[in-house]
Amino acid sequence: MAAWFKIPLWQRVVAALLLGVLTGWLWGPGAASIKIVGDVFVAFIKMLVVPLIFFSLVAGVASIGDLRKLGSVGWRALLLFVVTGQIAVWLGLLLGTVVQPGVGVDTSMIEMGAVPQPNETTWRDMLLGMVPQSPVQVMADVNVLPLIVFSMLIGIGILMAKGEGEPVLKIFDSGSIVMQKVTMVVMELTPFGVFALMAWVAGTLGLGALAALGKLVFLNYLGCLLIIGVMYSAMIKFIARLPVVDFFRGIIDAIAVSYSTASSNATLPVTLRCAERNLGISNSVASFVISLGATINMNGTAMYLGLATLFGAQIFGVDLSWGDYVLISILGTLGAVGAAGIPGAGLIMMALVFGAVGVPLETIAFVAGVDRIMDMMRTTTNVSGDAAVATTVASLTNEIDRAEMISADDV
């Protein structure tokens, strides 16, 4: 048992991932029988999301010290989220235009998935939904965006109360520390959950479905790798002015967990742990930026929404104008913001984009069969982006221990 814990967590996770793929390939559909192990793991880790966001975000906002500093962190983070989101969706449009993955694809080669109901929520409803009319109900429903708004307001209130808010701040500081300890316990279940989930995906998906959608899957991975390898690396190298290799070494645990679970929310505890312990980011900046990014920073999803829209248009022969491209870029970014940090949420947001430019919703059913394997890479991109933005903002505001980041490989 002692030897097990001496192995770094990321190595155990990666080994479980590879072994799960091999098991699923050899076992076939029967591997679905062990999916319950992965479901239990995801349930445990999702259990942490609401209390972790609430305690860590309130404590993070309040620990910034003054509202001027909060503004300096907040506007930088939001600007990076918006700019990188737009770059990501235009990358998806570029890949779809150049390679044209939907041309000549035979939709009869795979079993169609269920078509999600179109999202009939208006922009007014989305704006109103950000206001937590009942914070308790928001927590019960795990409605993360209004929870973040409520948590930020509580933190700002503590800042405005100054000395009188100190007792409340101590409660949230203690709660944040307790949740970090609980997170460390749950993280030890990761290799077992990852093994079961990967065996289920490999065993039930098979190679036949991937053959029909090979181009789309390839472009999804290519686009995500370009975002991670080029855009995020450029942010770390030229804006944060930090070593790129050390940054990626520091978030390897988060990358492994995000790829296997396909859930930004489920990976949130790991991302926070990596940011603070491996990258040397201050608790206040890490808690604020990463918790916010887990909800609104979905660059992998934004890229895929642009790519998938062109894929559907090519399959069904829909001609798109430059005006449609601009509309896709706007809705793709907004759709990524509205996508929940859970597996498969991107499928629901497709209806928002497809309906606006006349792409048939049957496209959603077509890609649903292989969405999971693409969603894993998109989630890895989203989580890596959260860490990249947090690192960049921390560097710009001098809230990072550069020596600790560079020595992340010794952690």
SVG drawing of the C-alpha trace seen along z (x, -y; Angstrom):
<svg xmlns="http://www.w3.org/2000/svg" viewBox="-38 -50 51 59">
<polyline fill="none" stroke="black" stroke-width="0.4" points="0.0,0.0 2.8,-2.4 4.4,-1.8 1.1,-2.7 1.1,-6.2 4.7,-6.7 3.8,-6.8 2.8,-10.4 -0.9,-10.7 -0.6,-11.7 1.4,-8.6 -1.3,-6.4 -4.0,-8.2 -2.2,-7.9 -1.5,-4.2 -5.2,-3.6 -6.3,-5.5 -4.1,-3.4 -5.1,-0.2 -8.8,-1.1 -8.6,-1.7 -6.9,1.7 -9.5,3.4 -12.4,1.8 -10.9,2.8 -10.5,6.4 -13.7,6.7 -16.0,4.9 -19.5,3.8 -19.3,5.9 -17.0,3.2 -20.1,1.1 -20.7,3.4 -17.9,1.6 -19.0,-1.9 -20.6,-2.1 -17.2,-2.5 -16.6,-5.6 -20.1,-6.9 -19.3,-6.6 -16.0,-8.5 -17.7,-11.3 -20.5,-11.5 -17.9,-11.9 -16.0,-14.6 -19.1,-16.5 -20.1,-16.5 -17.2,-18.8 -18.1,-21.4 -20.7,-23.6 -19.0,-23.8 -15.5,-24.2 -16.6,-27.0 -18.6,-28.8 -15.9,-28.7 -12.9,-29.2 -14.4,-32.0 -15.7,-33.9 -12.4,-33.5 -10.5,-34.3 -12.3,-37.5 -12.2,-38.6 -8.5,-37.8 -7.6,-40.1 -7.7,-42.8 -9.2,-45.8 -11.7,-46.4 -9.1,-48.0 -7.0,-44.9 -10.1,-42.8 -10.8,-45.0 -7.2,-44.6 -7.5,-40.8 -11.1,-40.6 -10.8,-42.7 -7.6,-41.0 -9.2,-37.5 -12.4,-38.5 -10.5,-40.1 -8.3,-36.9 -11.4,-34.7 -13.2,-36.7 -10.2,-37.1 -9.1,-33.5 -12.7,-32.4 -13.0,-34.3 -9.7,-33.0 -10.8,-29.5 -14.1,-29.7 -12.5,-31.3 -9.9,-28.5 -12.7,-25.9 -14.3,-27.8 -10.9,-27.9 -10.3,-24.2 -13.8,-23.3 -13.6,-25.6 -10.2,-24.3 -10.6,-20.6 -14.4,-20.3 -14.9,-17.2 -18.6,-16.9 -18.2,-16.6 -18.9,-13.0 -19.7,-11.7 -22.2,-8.8 -24.5,-9.3 -25.8,-5.7 -22.5,-4.3 -23.1,-5.0 -26.0,-4.8 -27.5,-8.2 -27.7,-9.5 -30.7,-11.2 -31.4,-14.8 -31.4,-17.2 -34.3,-19.6 -33.6,-23.0 -32.7,-25.6 -35.6,-28.1 -34.1,-30.4 -33.7,-34.0 -30.8,-36.2 -33.0,-38.0 -33.7,-34.8 -30.0,-34.0 -29.2,-37.4 -31.9,-37.1 -30.7,-33.6 -27.3,-34.9 -29.1,-36.6 -29.5,-34.0 -33.0,-34.7 -32.7,-31.9 -29.0,-31.0 -30.1,-27.8 -32.0,-26.6 -29.0,-27.6 -26.7,-25.4 -29.2,-22.5 -29.5,-22.6 -25.7,-23.0 -26.4,-26.1 -22.8,-27.3 -23.0,-30.7 -25.4,-32.3 -23.6,-30.6 -20.4,-32.4 -22.3,-35.7 -23.6,-35.2 -20.1,-34.1 -18.5,-37.1 -21.0,-39.4 -20.4,-37.8 -16.7,-38.3 -17.1,-41.9 -19.4,-42.5 -16.7,-41.2 -14.2,-43.6 -16.5,-46.5 -17.2,-45.6 -13.4,-45.7 -12.8,-45.0 -16.3,-44.0 -16.2,-41.4 -13.0,-39.6 -15.0,-37.0 -16.9,-36.0 -13.7,-35.9 -12.2,-33.5 -15.1,-31.1 -14.7,-31.0 -10.9,-30.7 -11.3,-27.7 -14.0,-26.2 -11.8,-26.6 -8.9,-24.7 -11.3,-21.9 -12.6,-21.5 -9.0,-21.3 -8.3,-18.4 -11.5,-16.6 -10.5,-17.0 -7.1,-15.4 -8.9,-12.3 -11.3,-12.0 -8.4,-12.5 -7.0,-9.1 -10.0,-7.5 -9.1,-9.0 -7.1,-6.0 -10.0,-3.6 -12.6,-5.9 -10.5,-6.7 -9.9,-3.0 -13.7,-2.2 -14.7,-5.3 -12.1,-4.6 -12.9,-0.9 -16.6,-1.9 -15.8,-4.4 -13.4,-2.2 -15.7,0.9 -19.0,-0.6 -17.8,-3.2 -15.7,-0.8 -13.7,-1.7 -16.6,-1.5 -18.2,-4.8 -14.8,-6.6 -14.2,-5.5 -17.2,-7.5 -16.3,-10.6 -12.6,-10.3 -12.0,-13.8 -14.2,-15.5 -12.5,-13.7 -9.1,-14.5 -9.9,-18.2 -11.4,-18.4 -8.1,-17.1 -6.0,-19.2 -7.9,-22.4 -7.6,-21.7 -3.9,-20.9 -3.3,-24.1 -5.1,-26.1 -3.1,-24.4 0.3,-24.2 0.2,-27.6 -2.2,-30.0 -1.7,-29.0 2.0,-28.5 2.3,-32.0 0.3,-33.5 2.7,-31.8 5.9,-32.7 5.2,-36.2 2.6,-37.7 3.3,-35.8 7.0,-35.5 7.3,-32.0 8.8,-28.7 6.2,-26.8 7.5,-23.4 7.3,-24.0 3.7,-25.3 2.5,-22.1 4.5,-19.9 2.7,-21.7 -0.8,-21.0 -0.3,-17.4 -2.6,-16.0 -5.4,-18.3 -4.8,-17.4 -5.1,-13.6 -8.2,-14.0 -10.0,-16.3 -9.3,-14.1 -10.7,-11.0 -13.7,-12.6 -14.7,-15.1 -15.9,-17.4 -14.5,-20.9 -16.5,-21.0 -15.3,-17.5 -11.7,-18.6 -12.0,-21.9 -10.5,-20.6 -7.5,-19.2 -7.0,-22.4 -7.0,-24.5 -4.6,-22.2 -2.2,-22.3 -2.4,-26.1 -1.5,-26.7 0.9,-23.8 2.7,-23.4 2.4,-26.7 2.8,-28.9 -0.3,-31.0 -1.7,-32.8 -4.8,-31.3 -6.8,-34.5 -6.1,-34.7 -6.3,-30.9 -9.7,-30.6 -11.1,-33.6 -9.9,-33.0 -10.1,-29.2 -13.5,-29.0 -14.8,-31.6 -13.0,-30.0 -14.5,-26.6 -17.9,-28.1 -17.2,-30.8 -13.8,-29.8 -14.7,-27.0 -12.3,-27.5 -12.4,-23.9 -16.1,-24.0 -16.1,-27.3 -13.7,-25.9 -15.9,-22.7 -19.1,-24.7 -17.6,-26.5 -16.2,-23.3 -19.4,-21.3 -21.6,-24.0 -19.6,-23.8 -19.6,-20.0 -23.4,-20.0 -23.7,-22.6 -21.4,-20.5 -23.4,-17.3 -26.7,-18.9 -25.6,-21.3 -26.3,-24.6 -24.4,-27.6 -23.1,-30.0 -22.2,-33.6 -19.6,-35.7 -22.4,-37.2 -23.2,-33.7 -19.6,-33.1 -19.6,-36.2 -22.9,-35.1 -21.4,-31.7 -18.4,-33.3 -20.6,-35.3 -23.0,-32.5 -20.2,-30.0 -18.5,-32.1 -21.8,-32.7 -22.8,-29.1 -19.4,-28.0 -20.0,-30.3 -23.5,-28.8 -22.3,-25.2 -22.2,-23.5 -18.9,-22.0 -20.2,-18.4 -19.8,-15.7 -22.0,-16.2 -23.1,-19.8 -21.7,-21.0 -24.4,-18.9 -27.1,-21.0 -25.5,-24.3 -25.2,-23.2 -29.0,-23.8 -28.4,-27.5 -25.8,-27.9 -27.3,-25.6 -30.8,-27.1 -29.4,-30.6 -27.7,-29.8 -30.1,-27.2 -28.1,-24.0 -30.4,-21.0 -30.5,-19.8 -30.1,-16.2 -26.4,-17.1 -26.5,-16.8 -27.8,-13.3 -25.0,-12.4 -22.1,-13.6 -23.6,-12.4 -22.3,-8.9 -18.6,-10.0 -19.1,-13.2 -17.6,-11.6 -14.2,-10.9 -14.1,-14.5 -15.5,-16.0 -12.5,-14.6 -10.1,-16.6 -12.2,-19.7 -12.4,-19.5 -8.6,-19.2 -8.4,-22.4 -10.9,-24.2 -9.1,-23.2 -5.7,-24.0 -7.1,-27.4 -8.3,-28.1 -4.8,-27.4 -3.1,-29.4 -5.3,-32.5 -4.8,-32.2 -1.0,-31.9 -1.0,-34.9 -3.1,-37.1 -1.1,-36.1 2.1,-37.0 0.8,-40.4 -0.4,-41.2 2.7,-39.7 0.6,-37.1 2.8,-34.1 5.8,-32.4 8.0,-31.9 10.5,-29.7 7.8,-27.3 6.5,-27.0 9.9,-26.3 10.4,-23.5 7.0,-22.0 8.6,-18.7 9.9,-18.2 6.4,-18.3"/>
</svg>
